[in-house]
Amino acid sequence: MLDRGEGVFLLDVREPREYEIANLGGHLIPLNDLPRRVHELDSSQETVVYCHSGMRSGQAVQFLKQLGFRKVKNLLGGIDAWADAIDPDMPRY
C-alpha cells in the first residue's frame, strides 16, 4: 500500500520505548491508551495497525472494529516481520 502511494494511516500501538528503537513513522498510541485516545483517529481513513509481533495490534483492530471502524487492518507479524521481510537494516529487539 505504501509503495503504491495509497493514502494509508499507520497506527503504532507499541510503547514509546519500543518506538524509539524502530518505527515506521506511524502515529503512536500505546494499546493501553487507545480507549481514551480513539478520538485522534478517523474511522473513514484506511488504517494499518502494528506492534512488535502482531498480537497487540490484533487486539487494537478488534477494539476499533467494535467501535465501527471498517477500514482497519493488522500488520501481520508486526514491525518484527517488517524488518525481516522489507527492511533488514531496521533495528530489531
C-alpha positions in Angstrom: 0.0 0.0 0.0 2.8 2.4 0.9 4.7 1.6 -2.3 1.6 2.2 -4.4 1.2 5.6 -2.7 -2.2 4.7 -1.3 -3.3 7.0 1.5 -2.9 4.8 4.5 -2.7 5.9 8.1 -0.2 3.9 10.2 -1.1 3.4 13.8 1.6 2.1 16.1 0.2 0.6 19.4 3.6 -0.2 21.0 5.2 1.6 23.9 7.2 4.8 23.5 10.5 3.0 24.3 9.8 0.5 21.5 9.0 3.3 19.1 12.4 4.8 19.9 14.2 1.6 18.9 12.5 1.2 15.5 9.4 2.7 13.8 7.7 3.2 10.5 6.7 6.7 11.3 3.2 5.8 12.4 1.1 7.7 14.9 1.9 6.3 18.3 -0.9 5.4 20.6 0.1 2.6 23.0 -2.6 -0.1 23.2 -3.5 0.8 26.8 -4.1 4.4 25.9 -6.2 3.6 22.8 -9.7 3.7 24.5 -9.1 7.3 25.8 -7.3 8.5 22.6 -9.5 6.9 19.9 -10.8 10.4 19.1 -7.5 11.0 17.4 -8.3 8.5 14.7 -10.5 9.0 11.6 -12.8 5.9 11.1 -13.2 6.8 7.4 -9.4 6.5 6.7 -7.7 3.3 5.7 -5.7 2.4 8.8 -3.0 -0.3 9.3 -2.2 -1.0 12.9 1.1 -2.5 14.0 3.0 -3.5 17.1 6.1 -5.7 17.6 4.7 -9.1 16.6 1.0 -8.5 15.7 -0.7 -9.5 18.9 -1.4 -6.1 20.4 -2.3 -4.7 17.0 -4.7 -7.5 16.6 -6.4 -6.5 19.9 -6.4 -2.9 18.7 -8.0 -3.8 15.4 -10.7 -5.9 17.2 -11.4 -2.9 19.6 -11.6 -0.4 16.7 -14.0 -2.7 14.7 -16.3 -2.9 17.7 -16.4 0.9 17.6 -17.4 0.9 14.0 -14.1 1.2 12.2 -14.3 -0.7 8.9 -11.1 0.3 7.1 -8.7 -1.1 9.7 -6.2 -3.9 9.2 -3.5 -5.6 11.3 0.1 -5.7 10.0 0.6 -9.5 10.5 3.9 -10.2 12.3 4.2 -6.6 13.3 7.3 -4.5 12.9 9.5 -7.6 13.5 8.1 -9.2 10.3 8.5 -5.9 8.5 12.2 -5.8 9.5 12.7 -9.4 8.4 10.9 -9.1 5.0 11.0 -5.5 4.0 13.8 -3.6 5.8 16.6 -5.8 7.1 18.5 -2.6 8.2 15.8 -1.8 10.7 16.9 -2.4 14.3 15.3 -5.4 15.9 14.5 -6.1 19.5 
